[in-house]
Amino acid sequence: MLRIKKVSDIIGLKVFTDGGEVFGEIEEANLVDNKIDSWRIRINRSTSVANLFGNAKGVIVPHNFVKAVGDVVIISKAAIPVRELEEGE
């Protein structure tokens, strides 16, 4: 049976990538035409993922990258930008 959650129940949930990496925490849902369009996620600064976003405190992830919502939120690793190596690295 499908369980429907309130958006207010999802705010504050921990976010992980589908690769098992800690990503952050849900801060806010962005609605368009009364449907969830995207999620604002506060990045967990103590993770390796945080390096990819520089000094940004958060990121907006489109809802289509969300794979599962339960006790935690799972997002697709495709939502994370790939950092290109510079010469000399």
N, C-alpha and C positions, 0 to 999 in steps of 0.2 A: 504494500500500500504506500502511496506517495504521501509524504508528510510535507505540509506547507509551513514554512517558517515566516514569522514577521520580520521585516527588515530591521526593526529595532533589536531583535534577538541576534542578528548577525553582526551588528556593530560591536567591535571589541574582540571578535574571534581572531585567533592566531591564523596566519596564512603560511602555507607551505607550497613548494613547487611539486610537480608530479615526480621530480627526481629526489624528493625527500629533504630538500634544503629548506631551512627556516627563511622566510621572506619578510614577514612583518605582521601587521595587525590592521584589520578593517577599521577605517575611521568614518567613512560616509558612503552612502549610495547616491549615485547621480541618476535622476529620473528624467526620462523624455517620454511625453505622451502617456504618463502614468505607468511606465514600464522601466525596469532597471536597465540603464544603458551602460554604466560603468561603475567601478568601485574605486574610491580613494583609499590607498593603503599606505600606512606609515611604515617606512622601511626600518627593519631592525638593524641598527648601526653595528652590532657586534657580529655580524655574519659576513661571509665572503661575498655575498650578493651585493652588499652595500657599496663595495668598491666600484661597481659598474655604474652607479648613479651619482658619483661625485659628492657634492655637498647637499644634494637634494634630500629633503626630509621625508618626502613621500612620492608616490607615483600613482597615476590613474591607469587602471587596467580595464580594458573593455570587458563587458560581461561574457562575451563569447570565449574568453580565455579561462573562465571559471569552469573547472571540471566537476567539482563536488562541493557541497555545503552540508556540514553536519556539526560535529563537535569542533571541527576546524574547517578551514576553507582550503581547497586544493586548486592551484592555478597551473596552467600549462607552462612549461619551461620556455615555450616560444614567446611568452610575454616579456621575457627578460632580454634586453639587448645584448648582442655579442660584442665584446670589447676587442677591437683589432689591436694587434701588437704593433708598437712603433719600432722603427729601426733601432737596433741595439738592445732590444729586450730579449 
